[in-house]
Amino acid sequence: MQRLNLRAFFTLIHRWVGLTLALFLIVAGLTGAVTSWDHELDEWLNADIMETPGRGLLLEPLALAAAVEADDPRVQVSYITLALEEGHAASFFVRPLVNPATGQPFVLDYDDVFVDPVTAKITGRRDSQAVSLSRRSLMPFLRTVHYSLHIPAFWGTDRWGYWLMGCVALLWLLDSFVALCLTTPRRLRIRSDAVPVQRSPSSWWQRWKPSWLLRWKAGGYKLNFDLHRAGGLWVWGVIIVVAFTSFSLNLYREVFYPVMSLVSKTTPGPYETQTPAPLGRYVPPTIGFAQALRVATAEAVNRNYEYPPSGIYYGGDFAFYNVSFFDPADESGAMGMGLSNLYIDAKDGSVLGEYRPWQGTAADVFVQLQLPLHSGRLLGMPGRILMSFMGVMVAMLSVTGIVIWARKRRSRRQIAKRKTDTLLHTAKAIN
């Protein structure tokens, strides 16, 4: 009885947690399936501004950044693409400067500028934060929806969406273990007066085997149930990885890294040791991009970095430059384990720390693996295909779960109605 009650309790937990998370997981799954190919789709949709006609000597990235700022005096560059490629536009992110007339930042309708690296001609602009399904903003919009539902900032923070999806991921992770337990066979009960039956050690596994199979000819409801149960078992291990990395990435500063630091030795960098400026505040740098880049380039040579700098970023929420190093031709790109970073103090140009893949303590490497595992890019193209497939599977498991609940709910209501009708009929007969 106790075991049956426990199974009923787990069933109740799985039902209501699953229903609570279903719509979130459908959105996250489908957007994740698409954004596994974000760069390719983005370039296909926006070939008119991302493919450039200029051929010849590539200009200096800092000169291109200056051209962007000269074209619109209201903006200041915050990210510079350093790995330039002939025939492919370089991307520069910008932030609005303060309007002297109002004391407030200028209102811009874009934050991403594309420039021909040969001619310095601006080929296009877009707002990567726009809530829009237009071809210009579609892929940035889907990426933002995937990890934060594009929930806007309020009450002094823009982290609400991250917190929400991080909590969804944590509940999903815990519920996945509950779901696994519910697929296991019940313990066989033998009457006390029955003759003991000798069972082979494999009998439990034989009874679990049907949970892994699909009954293709058993009808729509049973097939739907099997897709939910067997489908979840087939990809259960990958679900655990995706759910855990979703939680760790979204709640990195709030939960994941502090817990990791308590249970294992970690090497904190400036993102872990510095407190970001309040939302809307900008910390002006003392040194510029040029000096920060010179320091980072020299330091990278001393540290034997494999690749030259590929991008440099200063957001103003932290008082340091983030200089990234990776091979742009590498399929894993900046989302795999081929990425290195140097952090340059924006006040004095000193090196505050670095991010080196596969280096540091075991906990450091585990932290480094979170994004490459979540994106699948740790495994290159097969990993990206797997994560795209997993996005569809997560959506399918959520939909089939809703169908199971709806069918059972309808069945329970029909049974209750029949009981009520029977009682009413009996009462009328007695009267």
Secondary structure as GFF3:
##gff-version 3
##sequence-region A 1 431
A	DSSP	alpha_helix	2	35	.	.	.	ID=ss1
A	DSSP	alpha_helix	38	45	.	.	.	ID=ss2
A	DSSP	alpha_helix	47	50	.	.	.	ID=ss3
A	DSSP	alpha_helix	61	71	.	.	.	ID=ss4
A	DSSP	beta_strand	75	81	.	.	.	ID=ss5
A	DSSP	beta_strand	90	96	.	.	.	ID=ss6
A	DSSP	beta_strand	112	115	.	.	.	ID=ss7
A	DSSP	beta_strand	122	126	.	.	.	ID=ss8
A	DSSP	alpha_helix	138	148	.	.	.	ID=ss9
A	DSSP	alpha_helix	160	183	.	.	.	ID=ss10
A	DSSP	alpha_helix	203	208	.	.	.	ID=ss11
A	DSSP	three_ten_helix	209	212	.	.	.	ID=ss12
A	DSSP	alpha_helix	220	234	.	.	.	ID=ss13
A	DSSP	alpha_helix	236	250	.	.	.	ID=ss14
A	DSSP	pi_helix	252	256	.	.	.	ID=ss15
A	DSSP	alpha_helix	257	263	.	.	.	ID=ss16
A	DSSP	alpha_helix	270	273	.	.	.	ID=ss17
A	DSSP	alpha_helix	289	302	.	.	.	ID=ss18
A	DSSP	beta_strand	309	313	.	.	.	ID=ss19
A	DSSP	beta_strand	320	325	.	.	.	ID=ss20
A	DSSP	three_ten_helix	333	335	.	.	.	ID=ss21
A	DSSP	beta_strand	340	345	.	.	.	ID=ss22
A	DSSP	beta_strand	351	355	.	.	.	ID=ss23
A	DSSP	alpha_helix	362	368	.	.	.	ID=ss24
A	DSSP	alpha_helix	370	375	.	.	.	ID=ss25
A	DSSP	three_ten_helix	377	379	.	.	.	ID=ss26
A	DSSP	alpha_helix	381	430	.	.	.	ID=ss27
###
